């Protein structure tokens, strides 16, 4: 891990005035600034976080591949699970340094502002929620991570905390934030690219994230999970207008990272997978046309997943790419959808944790997903739902399959839910270099080299990608 003392000191000296809506001030020279605005650091951290988890390394070249939404049509290492300790080194560093440290610095500066105390509390809660989201990304990939010492400048080489401790702390943080928002006071007047400082919407997102994390641990710690699921259920995202969305900008350096990958870097490495195409085609799912584009023959043709480079290259000219609309410069990243909330509620109802109809929530989830993708014909949607009835006796398959479809383009989260629910049932490609689908990320080379004393206390095989995480008990 990078040494954070110097980074922290430098950050304190910088002011970066980012706009909450159009990013205009991202062009300002931070070294020309004379004071630090917490809103500026908030904008920077939000962009860095969602640029990273929507971009190539963690999404297109990992999450989207691990759950077999996409298939590589050249350079097929990740599809065959051929990764090393170098693969996620930059992601690890960025999430700790450019996201978490920026958020921590912003939080420390809030008390220096001449604003009302309820506004300060709202601002700190928003930052805490973003920190939890970032730590969730890290721990759901790597497992045990630096947490309690990670943002403390006294520790150049922080120790690792167990995933159980990290989860318990994250749940507590979200619960505290959700209960202390002041809906009668504002938060950030600028700098928040997600909700533009709307406290009511941040509270709904906080409860929704609390529900996600609590459900993640339901099989390993049902008592704790039940407590927080019950607490979270009171005020959730309940409409498309309340969804947590990160909107990218038209300016190239802050545009959709998948657009930059295609347009600026001239990359064309991904096709939709044969599994995605055959699964959605068999269900006559209208979202297939939104997810993928036709080949020159006028048909949508998926690429078999996990081929060798030579095999994939031969099929590249005749297989379908993801739809162009998904890789436009302003195509958004869905942080938390209404569909996901409804699927989580369906599971909570099915498990008997909350009172409600799992079947109805399941149907609501499918409808919300359809609506998000621009499919609004209620008759067609209801006909689809009738053709995919909820099966209470095998609810993991019902929810797991439809949630997999609904999480399309959010590959990293889909990978987490696939590990937890075990649906859809994916097949390891014959060309894979290991015999099972990866269940974690390899620890980064920088930690192996620079923080080995701490890392060795939690892992003797830092390059492993098959060890199950604490919450992945099935």
C-alpha positions as CSV (number, residue, x, y, z in Angstrom):
1,X,0.0,0.0,0.0
2,X,1.2,3.5,-0.7
3,X,2.5,5.6,2.1
4,X,-0.3,7.9,3.1
5,X,1.3,10.5,5.3
6,X,2.7,12.6,2.4
7,X,-0.5,12.1,0.4
8,X,-2.6,13.3,3.3
9,X,-0.4,16.4,3.9
10,X,-0.5,17.3,0.2
11,X,-4.2,16.8,0.0
12,X,-4.8,19.2,2.9
13,X,-2.9,21.9,0.9
14,X,-5.0,21.5,-2.2
15,X,-8.3,23.1,-3.2
16,X,-10.1,21.5,-6.2
17,X,-13.4,23.1,-6.9
18,X,-15.5,20.5,-8.7
19,X,-19.0,21.3,-10.0
20,X,-21.8,19.0,-8.8
21,X,-23.5,18.8,-12.2
22,X,-21.1,19.4,-15.1
23,X,-17.6,18.8,-13.6
24,X,-16.5,22.2,-15.0
25,X,-14.0,22.9,-12.2
26,X,-12.3,19.5,-12.6
27,X,-10.1,21.5,-15.1
28,X,-8.8,23.8,-12.4
29,X,-5.2,23.5,-11.3
30,X,-5.2,22.2,-7.7
31,X,-1.8,23.6,-7.1
32,X,-3.1,27.1,-7.8
33,X,-5.6,26.8,-4.9
34,X,-5.3,28.5,-1.5
35,X,-7.8,26.5,0.5
36,X,-9.5,23.2,0.5
37,X,-13.3,22.8,-0.2
38,X,-14.7,19.5,1.1
39,X,-17.1,19.6,-1.9
40,X,-14.2,19.5,-4.3
41,X,-12.8,16.4,-2.6
42,X,-16.2,14.8,-2.6
43,X,-16.6,15.3,-6.4
44,X,-13.1,13.9,-7.0
45,X,-13.7,10.8,-4.9
46,X,-17.1,10.1,-6.4
47,X,-15.7,10.3,-9.9
48,X,-12.7,8.1,-9.1
49,X,-14.8,5.5,-7.4
50,X,-17.4,5.0,-10.1
51,X,-15.0,5.5,-12.9
52,X,-13.0,2.6,-11.5
53,X,-15.8,0.2,-10.7
54,X,-17.6,0.9,-14.0
55,X,-14.5,0.8,-16.1
56,X,-12.3,-1.8,-17.7
57,X,-10.3,-3.5,-15.0
58,X,-12.9,-4.2,-12.3
59,X,-16.0,-4.3,-14.5
60,X,-15.5,-5.0,-18.2
61,X,-12.4,-7.2,-17.7
62,X,-13.5,-8.9,-14.5
63,X,-17.1,-8.6,-13.2
64,X,-18.7,-8.8,-16.6
65,X,-16.6,-11.8,-17.4
66,X,-16.8,-13.7,-14.1
67,X,-20.6,-13.9,-14.5
68,X,-20.3,-14.4,-18.2
69,X,-22.3,-11.4,-19.5
70,X,-19.5,-10.8,-21.9
71,X,-16.8,-12.9,-23.5
72,X,-13.4,-11.7,-24.7
73,X,-12.8,-11.9,-28.4
74,X,-9.0,-11.5,-28.1
75,X,-6.5,-11.4,-25.2
76,X,-8.6,-13.9,-23.3
77,X,-6.6,-14.2,-20.2
78,X,-9.3,-13.1,-17.7
79,X,-11.9,-15.2,-19.3
80,X,-9.7,-18.2,-18.6
81,X,-8.9,-16.9,-15.0
82,X,-5.3,-16.3,-15.9
83,X,-4.6,-13.3,-13.6
84,X,-1.7,-12.4,-11.3
85,X,-0.9,-10.3,-8.3
86,X,-0.3,-7.4,-10.7
87,X,-3.8,-7.4,-12.2
88,X,-5.6,-5.3,-9.5
89,X,-2.6,-3.5,-8.0
90,X,-3.7,-0.1,-9.5
91,X,-7.3,-0.6,-8.5
92,X,-6.3,-1.3,-4.9
93,X,-4.1,1.8,-4.8
94,X,-6.7,4.0,-6.4
95,X,-9.5,3.0,-4.1
96,X,-7.4,3.6,-1.0
97,X,-5.6,6.7,-2.1
98,X,-7.9,8.6,-4.6
99,X,-11.2,7.7,-3.0
100,X,-10.9,6.7,0.7
101,X,-8.2,9.2,1.6
102,X,-10.0,12.0,-0.3
103,X,-13.2,11.2,1.5
104,X,-11.5,11.1,4.9
105,X,-9.8,14.4,4.3
106,X,-13.1,16.0,3.2
107,X,-14.7,14.7,6.4
108,X,-12.0,16.3,8.5
109,X,-12.5,19.6,6.8
110,X,-16.2,19.8,7.3
111,X,-15.8,20.9,11.0
112,X,-13.7,23.9,9.8
113,X,-16.7,25.2,7.8
114,X,-18.9,28.0,9.2
115,X,-22.2,26.0,8.6
116,X,-24.9,24.7,10.9
117,X,-24.3,21.5,12.8
118,X,-27.2,19.6,11.1
119,X,-25.6,20.4,7.7
120,X,-22.3,19.1,8.9
121,X,-23.9,15.9,10.1
122,X,-25.6,15.4,6.8
123,X,-22.3,16.0,4.9
124,X,-20.4,13.6,7.1
125,X,-23.1,10.9,6.7
126,X,-22.8,11.2,3.0
127,X,-19.1,10.8,3.1
128,X,-19.4,7.8,5.5
129,X,-21.8,6.1,3.1
130,X,-19.4,6.5,0.2
131,X,-16.6,5.2,2.4
132,X,-18.6,2.1,3.2
133,X,-19.4,1.6,-0.5
134,X,-15.7,1.7,-1.3
135,X,-14.7,-0.6,1.5
136,X,-17.5,-3.0,0.3
137,X,-15.9,-3.1,-3.1
138,X,-12.5,-3.9,-1.5
139,X,-13.6,-6.5,1.0
140,X,-16.0,-8.2,-1.4
141,X,-13.1,-8.7,-3.8
142,X,-10.1,-9.3,-1.6
143,X,-11.6,-10.5,1.7
144,X,-9.6,-9.4,4.7
145,X,-8.3,-5.9,4.1
146,X,-6.7,-3.0,5.9
147,X,-9.6,-1.2,7.5
148,X,-9.3,0.2,11.0
149,X,-5.7,1.4,10.4
150,X,-6.0,2.1,6.7
151,X,-6.9,5.8,6.9
152,X,-4.8,6.5,10.0
153,X,-1.7,8.5,9.1
154,X,0.2,6.9,12.0
155,X,0.3,3.6,10.0
156,X,2.4,3.5,6.9
157,X,1.9,-0.2,6.7
158,X,-1.6,-0.8,8.2
159,X,-2.7,-4.2,9.5
160,X,-5.5,-6.3,8.1
161,X,-8.9,-6.7,9.6
162,X,-11.1,-9.8,9.1
163,X,-14.0,-9.5,6.7
164,X,-16.3,-10.2,9.6
165,X,-15.0,-7.2,11.5
166,X,-15.2,-5.0,8.4
167,X,-18.8,-6.0,7.7
168,X,-19.9,-5.4,11.2
169,X,-18.3,-2.0,11.2
170,X,-19.8,-1.1,7.8
171,X,-23.3,-2.1,8.9
172,X,-22.9,-0.1,12.1
173,X,-21.7,3.0,10.1
174,X,-24.6,2.8,7.7
175,X,-27.2,2.3,10.5
176,X,-25.8,5.4,12.3
177,X,-25.9,7.5,9.2
178,X,-29.4,6.5,8.3
179,X,-30.7,7.4,11.8
180,X,-29.0,10.8,12.0
181,X,-29.8,12.5,8.7
182,X,-31.6,15.7,9.2
183,X,-34.2,15.9,6.4
184,X,-35.0,19.5,7.3
185,X,-31.5,20.6,6.6
186,X,-29.4,20.6,3.4
187,X,-26.1,18.9,2.9
188,X,-23.6,19.8,0.1
189,X,-24.6,22.8,-1.9
190,X,-22.3,21.6,-4.7
191,X,-19.9,18.7,-5.4
192,X,-22.3,15.8,-5.1
193,X,-22.6,14.3,-8.5
194,X,-25.0,11.5,-7.4
195,X,-27.9,13.2,-5.7
196,X,-26.9,16.9,-5.8
197,X,-27.0,17.0,-2.0
198,X,-30.6,15.7,-1.7
199,X,-30.6,14.4,1.9
200,X,-33.9,12.5,1.5
201,X,-32.5,10.5,-1.4
202,X,-29.2,9.9,0.4
203,X,-31.1,8.5,3.3
204,X,-33.0,6.1,0.9
205,X,-29.7,5.0,-0.7
206,X,-28.2,4.5,2.8
207,X,-31.0,2.2,3.8
208,X,-30.8,0.4,0.5
209,X,-27.0,-0.2,0.9
210,X,-27.6,-1.4,4.4
211,X,-30.1,-3.9,3.1
212,X,-27.6,-5.1,0.5
213,X,-24.8,-5.6,3.0
214,X,-27.0,-7.2,5.6
215,X,-28.4,-9.7,3.0
216,X,-24.8,-10.5,2.0
217,X,-24.1,-12.0,5.4
218,X,-27.4,-13.6,6.0
219,X,-26.1,-17.2,5.6
220,X,-23.1,-16.7,7.8
221,X,-24.6,-14.5,10.5
222,X,-28.4,-14.6,10.3
223,X,-28.9,-12.9,13.6
224,X,-26.9,-9.8,12.7
225,X,-28.3,-9.8,9.2
226,X,-31.9,-9.9,10.5
227,X,-31.4,-6.9,12.8
228,X,-30.1,-4.7,10.0
229,X,-32.5,-6.0,7.3
230,X,-35.3,-5.0,9.6
231,X,-33.8,-1.6,10.3
232,X,-33.1,-1.0,6.6
233,X,-36.6,-1.8,5.4
234,X,-38.2,1.4,6.6
235,X,-37.1,3.9,3.9
236,X,-35.7,2.4,0.7
237,X,-35.3,3.4,-2.9
238,X,-38.9,3.1,-4.1
239,X,-38.9,4.7,-7.6
240,X,-36.7,5.0,-10.7
241,X,-36.2,8.7,-9.9
242,X,-34.6,7.7,-6.6
243,X,-32.1,5.3,-8.0
244,X,-28.5,6.0,-7.3
245,X,-27.0,6.8,-10.6
246,X,-23.6,8.2,-11.5
247,X,-23.8,10.3,-14.7
248,X,-20.6,10.7,-16.7
249,X,-19.7,13.9,-18.6
250,X,-19.2,14.7,-22.3
251,X,-15.6,15.8,-21.7
252,X,-13.3,12.9,-22.5
253,X,-11.3,12.7,-19.3
254,X,-14.5,12.4,-17.2
255,X,-16.6,10.5,-19.7
256,X,-17.9,6.9,-19.3
257,X,-14.7,4.8,-19.0
258,X,-16.1,2.2,-21.4
259,X,-16.4,5.0,-24.0
260,X,-12.8,6.0,-23.4
261,X,-11.8,2.4,-23.8
262,X,-13.4,2.1,-27.2
263,X,-13.0,5.6,-28.6
264,X,-9.8,6.9,-27.1
265,X,-7.9,3.6,-26.7
266,X,-9.3,1.9,-29.8
267,X,-10.2,-1.2,-27.9
268,X,-12.7,-3.8,-29.2
269,X,-12.1,-6.7,-26.9
270,X,-15.6,-7.7,-25.8
271,X,-18.6,-9.5,-27.3
272,X,-21.8,-10.4,-25.5
273,X,-21.6,-14.0,-24.4
274,X,-23.3,-17.0,-25.9
275,X,-24.8,-17.7,-22.5
276,X,-26.4,-14.2,-22.3
277,X,-27.8,-14.5,-25.8
278,X,-29.2,-18.0,-25.5
279,X,-30.6,-17.4,-22.0
280,X,-32.5,-14.2,-22.9
281,X,-33.5,-15.5,-26.3
282,X,-35.0,-18.6,-24.7
283,X,-37.1,-16.4,-22.4
284,X,-38.1,-14.0,-25.2
285,X,-36.6,-11.3,-23.0
286,X,-36.9,-7.9,-24.7
287,X,-33.9,-6.6,-22.8
288,X,-31.6,-8.6,-25.1
289,X,-32.0,-5.9,-27.8
290,X,-31.0,-3.3,-25.2
291,X,-28.0,-5.3,-24.0
292,X,-26.4,-6.2,-27.4
293,X,-26.3,-5.2,-31.0
294,X,-26.9,-7.2,-34.2
295,X,-24.1,-8.4,-36.4
296,X,-23.9,-7.5,-40.1
297,X,-26.3,-10.5,-40.7
298,X,-29.0,-8.8,-38.7
299,X,-28.9,-11.3,-35.9
300,X,-27.6,-11.2,-32.3
301,X,-24.9,-13.9,-32.0
302,X,-23.1,-14.5,-28.7
303,X,-19.4,-15.4,-28.4
304,X,-18.7,-18.7,-26.5
305,X,-17.1,-17.8,-23.2
306,X,-13.5,-18.6,-22.2
307,X,-12.0,-19.4,-25.6
308,X,-8.3,-19.4,-26.4
309,X,-7.0,-16.3,-28.2
310,X,-7.0,-18.1,-31.5
311,X,-10.5,-19.5,-31.2
312,X,-11.9,-16.1,-30.2
313,X,-10.1,-14.2,-32.9
314,X,-11.7,-16.4,-35.6
315,X,-15.2,-15.7,-34.3
316,X,-14.7,-12.0,-33.6
317,X,-15.9,-10.7,-37.0
318,X,-19.2,-12.6,-36.7
319,X,-20.3,-12.1,-33.1
320,X,-22.3,-9.3,-31.4
321,X,-20.8,-6.5,-29.4
322,X,-22.5,-4.8,-26.4
323,X,-25.0,-2.2,-27.6
324,X,-23.5,1.1,-28.5
325,X,-25.8,2.9,-26.1
326,X,-23.9,1.3,-23.2
327,X,-20.6,2.7,-24.3
328,X,-21.5,6.3,-25.1
329,X,-19.6,9.0,-23.4
330,X,-22.5,9.9,-21.0
331,X,-23.8,6.4,-20.5
332,X,-24.3,6.2,-16.7
333,X,-23.2,3.8,-14.0
334,X,-26.1,2.3,-12.0
335,X,-25.0,2.4,-8.4
336,X,-28.2,1.1,-6.8
337,X,-31.4,0.3,-8.7
338,X,-35.0,-0.1,-7.8
339,X,-34.9,-3.6,-9.2
340,X,-32.1,-4.6,-6.8
341,X,-34.1,-3.3,-3.8
342,X,-37.1,-5.3,-4.9
343,X,-35.1,-8.5,-5.3
344,X,-33.6,-8.0,-1.9
345,X,-37.0,-7.6,-0.4
346,X,-38.3,-10.7,-2.2
347,X,-35.5,-12.6,-0.5
348,X,-36.2,-11.1,2.9
349,X,-39.9,-12.0,2.5
350,X,-39.1,-15.6,1.4
351,X,-36.7,-16.1,4.3
352,X,-39.3,-14.8,6.7
353,X,-37.2,-11.9,7.9
354,X,-39.8,-9.4,6.7
355,X,-43.5,-9.7,6.2
356,X,-44.6,-9.4,2.6
357,X,-45.1,-11.3,-0.7
358,X,-41.9,-12.6,-2.2
359,X,-43.8,-13.2,-5.5
360,X,-45.0,-9.7,-5.7
361,X,-41.6,-8.2,-4.9
362,X,-40.0,-10.5,-7.6
363,X,-42.5,-9.2,-10.1
364,X,-41.9,-5.6,-9.1
365,X,-38.2,-6.2,-9.5
366,X,-38.6,-7.5,-13.1
367,X,-40.9,-4.6,-14.0
368,X,-38.5,-2.0,-12.5
369,X,-35.6,-3.5,-14.6
370,X,-37.7,-3.5,-17.7
371,X,-38.7,0.1,-17.1
372,X,-35.1,1.2,-16.5
373,X,-34.2,-0.3,-19.9
374,X,-37.0,1.7,-21.6
375,X,-39.6,-1.2,-21.8
376,X,-42.8,0.3,-20.6
377,X,-45.6,-1.8,-22.2
378,X,-47.3,-3.2,-19.0
379,X,-49.0,-5.9,-21.0
380,X,-45.8,-7.2,-22.5
381,X,-44.0,-7.0,-19.1
382,X,-46.8,-8.9,-17.3
383,X,-46.8,-11.5,-20.0
384,X,-43.0,-12.0,-19.5
385,X,-43.4,-12.2,-15.8
386,X,-46.1,-14.9,-16.2
387,X,-43.7,-16.9,-18.4
388,X,-41.1,-16.7,-15.7
389,X,-43.1,-17.5,-12.6
390,X,-41.7,-17.2,-9.1
391,X,-40.9,-20.6,-7.6
392,X,-40.9,-20.5,-3.9
393,X,-39.5,-24.0,-3.6
394,X,-36.4,-23.0,-5.6
395,X,-36.4,-19.3,-4.9
396,X,-32.6,-18.9,-5.2
397,X,-32.9,-19.9,-8.8
398,X,-35.9,-17.6,-9.5
399,X,-34.3,-14.6,-7.8
400,X,-30.7,-15.5,-8.8
401,X,-31.5,-15.8,-12.6
402,X,-33.6,-12.7,-12.8
403,X,-31.3,-10.7,-10.6
404,X,-28.4,-11.7,-12.9
405,X,-30.3,-10.3,-15.9
406,X,-31.2,-7.1,-14.0
407,X,-27.7,-6.4,-12.8
408,X,-26.3,-6.4,-16.4
409,X,-23.5,-3.8,-16.8
410,X,-22.9,-3.9,-13.0
411,X,-20.6,-6.8,-13.3
412,X,-18.8,-6.5,-10.0
413,X,-22.1,-6.6,-8.0
414,X,-23.4,-9.4,-10.1
415,X,-20.3,-11.4,-9.3
416,X,-20.9,-10.9,-5.6
417,X,-24.5,-12.0,-5.9
418,X,-23.6,-15.0,-8.0
419,X,-21.2,-16.1,-5.3
420,X,-23.9,-15.8,-2.7
421,X,-26.9,-17.2,-4.5
422,X,-25.0,-19.6,-6.9
423,X,-27.3,-18.8,-9.8
424,X,-27.2,-18.9,-12.7
425,X,-25.2,-22.1,-12.7
426,X,-22.1,-21.2,-14.7
427,X,-19.7,-23.6,-16.4
428,X,-16.0,-23.3,-16.2
429,X,-14.6,-23.1,-19.7
430,X,-12.4,-25.9,-20.9
431,X,-9.5,-23.6,-21.6
432,X,-9.4,-22.2,-18.1
433,X,-6.2,-22.4,-16.2
434,X,-7.9,-23.4,-13.0
435,X,-10.8,-25.7,-12.4
436,X,-13.3,-23.4,-10.7
437,X,-14.7,-19.9,-11.2
438,X,-12.8,-17.3,-9.1
439,X,-14.3,-16.4,-5.8
440,X,-11.9,-13.6,-4.8
441,X,-9.3,-11.2,-6.2
442,X,-5.6,-11.9,-5.8
443,X,-3.9,-9.5,-3.3
444,X,-1.9,-6.9,-5.1
445,X,1.8,-7.0,-5.8
446,X,2.4,-3.8,-3.8
447,X,1.0,-5.4,-0.7
448,X,3.1,-8.6,-1.2
449,X,6.2,-6.5,-1.7
450,X,5.7,-3.6,0.8
451,X,3.3,-4.8,3.5
452,X,4.1,-8.5,3.6
453,X,4.3,-8.6,7.4
454,X,0.7,-7.6,7.7
455,X,-0.6,-9.6,4.7
456,X,1.1,-12.8,5.9
457,X,-1.1,-12.7,9.0
458,X,-4.2,-13.3,6.9
459,X,-3.0,-15.1,3.8
460,X,-0.1,-17.4,3.0
461,X,-1.4,-17.6,-0.6
462,X,-1.8,-14.0,-1.7
463,X,-2.2,-14.9,-5.3
464,X,-5.2,-17.3,-4.7
465,X,-8.4,-16.5,-6.5
466,X,-10.4,-19.6,-5.4
467,X,-10.6,-19.2,-1.6
468,X,-14.2,-18.4,-0.5
469,X,-14.9,-15.2,1.4
470,X,-16.3,-15.2,4.9
471,X,-19.8,-14.6,3.8
472,X,-19.7,-17.1,0.9
473,X,-20.7,-20.2,2.8
474,X,-22.7,-22.2,0.2
